[in-house]
Amino acid sequence: MSSIGHPVIGDTLYGGAGQLTDQVASNASTSKAARRKSEPERLKLGRNFLHAARLEFPHPKTGKLLQLEAPLPVELENFLSRLDNPPVTSNV
């Protein structure tokens, strides 16, 4: 993915960010002055954000098509949820 300009989040070996800065959280403030003073939340995952929801390939011996599906792991769901719904912070 890095070779086409889209490194995987968490894959620091190939140029992916080790953490994300939640810009949404920093823009949640009501005033521009408060936004400039606030620090965005750093979101760390602790693993590569890489998941195969569905794989298909022929069985190596029988040739029968194997179809495998897996839901997004909970830790990845939680990470996405934190991006979509940043915590509300007070700048008092």
N, C-alpha and C positions, 0 to 999 in steps of 0.2 A: 504494500500500500504506500509505503514511503517513497518508492521509486516513481509513483505517479502523483506525488504531492499531497497524499492523504495518509499521514502516519497514524497508526492505531494509538488511541489514548492509553497511556501507561507503558508503551513500548519505548522506553528511553534509549535502548540500544540502537534503534533505527529512527530516532528523531521525534518520537511521540512525547507529548508533555507528561511529566510525572504527576502533575496536578493541574487542575483547572482553576481559573479565577472566575468566580461567579459574578459577572458583570450585572446580572439582573438584581442581585442583592444590593450592589452598590448604587444602583439607580432607583431603589425603592424609596429613598429619602424624598421629602417633599420640596426641599430647597436646593438650588444649585450649590450654595455654599456648603451645605451639609454633605452633598454628594462628593465635593472635592475633598472634604475632611475624612469621609468614611473609607475604611479599607474593605475591599471586596473579600468575601469569604473564600478561603482556599479549600477546594474539594479534592480530597485524595481518595483513590480507589484501592490501591494496594495490589493491583493486578492489571493485566492488559484488558481493555474493553473490547474483547473479541469473543464472538459467539456465533455458532452456526445453528440457526433455527431449524434448517432442513438440509439434509444431505442425501444424495442419490448416487449410487454407483453399482456396477455389476459385481456380484459375488465372484471372488477370484477363481473358485473351482467350478461352481455350477453355472455361472453366467446370469443367474437370476437377479433381477433388479432389486436391490435393497433400498428401502426408503426409511430414513431415520428422521425423527423430529424431536426437538427438545425446547421447552419454554425458556425464556430468558431467566437466568439465575436471579435469585432474590437480591443479591448484592448489586447486580447491574440495574435491576428495577428500582431499588432504593436510590442508587446514584442518579438515575434519570429523574426520579421524583424530586430529589434535592435541587436539580437544575430547574425543573418546572415550577417548584414551589419553595423558593428560598425562605429561610427563617426571617421573621421581621425583627429588625434591630432598632433599638432606641438610640438616638443621638443626643441625649439630654446630658 
